[in-house]
């Protein structure tokens, strides 16, 4: 979701490219950071930065899960049904206290296929907890987990490599040995996932849908 450096870097976050689907009437601020969980985002003051800027009429898109799973890292780990859920509720409540509108998003899938080429989900209970909070608190939900699983399964093992960071050696000066990363996105992947989010915005009829560009021209390659 986070904004990544443009120069000599193949990685993009879906939040970084989301504005490409909209006209100029909206202002986007992407506060996401790689490697953060619901826990560390609060503890490191990043959530306070968001709250301090919030004003009535703003929307806050909330997506966590990847790093909350990391049980070996006490600075980030948040068990799905306890701390993770409490943190999501905190984000929702504090957003609403500012007169802003929270939108919950389930975590996007990583890339993994078994020996038979079948897609493998790696998120355990975390997506279900987001859905629970959305229902319990009447929060708009975009189920990126379900949408991305469907698309990645359809693309298959080989074609999903273009969505993620399967970079050959010597293509980028910063990556002379190349890179294999099944979590973070290429520009193409970021655009694909942002497109799923846009699809969700339309489905749940968020008011900001009226600012979407009818036929956005987005150059794959990110240059």
Secondary structure, DSSP 8 states (H G I E B T S, - for coil): ------TT--EE-HHHHGGGGB-TTS-------TT--HHHHHHTTHHHHHHHH--TT-EEEEE--TTTT-TT-TTT---IIIIIHHHHHHHHHHHHHTT-EEEEE-------B-TTS-B----TTHHHHHHHHHHHHT-EEE-HHHHHHHHHHHHHHHHGGGTEEEE-TTSBTTBTT-EEEEEEEEHHHHHHHHHHHHHHHHHTT-GGGGGB-TT----TT--
